[in-house]
Amino acid sequence: MRLTRQTNYAIRILMYCAANEGRLSRIPEIAAAYTVSELFLFKILQPLVEHGLVETVRGRNGGVRLGKPAADINLFDVVRVTEENFAMAECFENDATECPLVDSCALNSALREALNAFFGVLERYSIADLVKARPNVRALLGIDLLDRPALAS
C-alpha cells in the first residue's frame, strides 16, 4: 500500500502543529519548513478541518492548531480522511465482476486481512508519538527560530 502525497503532508501538518503546541501555526511557516507550496497545504487542510483534526483561526494573527490533543489523533484517523481508495487489487473495487472467483477468492481474503493489519498498526500510533520520537523536531522544523525575539537593527 502506498499513501498519497496528500496523506503524507497531512500527517506533517499535524506533526508541525503538535510540535508547535500552545501557539498558532501559520501556513507559510509550515510550507517553508517542508519546502512545499502554501496552495498545496491549503488544499490538504480542508478535509482535516472538516473532520475536526485541525482548527483554523482567521485574521491577521490567525493560523491553524490541532482540533484535539495530538495523543488523540492516530495515523488511521488521518489516512481515513485523506485517502480516497483502499483497493489493494482490482477485485477490491465495487464494480469488479470480471473474475469468477470474486466472491470466494483466497487472495481477496488474504489482502483484506493484510489491509486490516495495516490499519491496526496505524491505529496504534498517534501524532504525539511521532513528535515525541524525535526530541529535536522543533529545531528540525525551524520552530525554535520562530520563538526567538527579532534582533534590533
C-alpha angles and dihedrals in degrees: 000000000000120000119221124251087249091060092045092054093040088060090046092052090052092047090051091051091047092050089048094051116165093026132076114251118222121217093232089056093049092045091051092048092054098030094235131127121274090225090059091051092048089055091052093048095064098074091039090056093043091056096044097249092118133026124206126214114200128210140061094311094033130128142135135290137174114286091218136007115301089237089061095054112080125189092251089059088059096042092049090054099043106035118080100193135029096182106136093184137016091259091063091066120099097242096046108130104133096094116075089212096055094114098042107026120142090207091057090050093048092049092049089052091050092049091050090050089051090052090047092056092047089053090057095060124070130194086250089057091055093049094045090051089068111045091188095053092115091056093044091054094045093243093128089059091054091056094057117095115247114261116247113246 
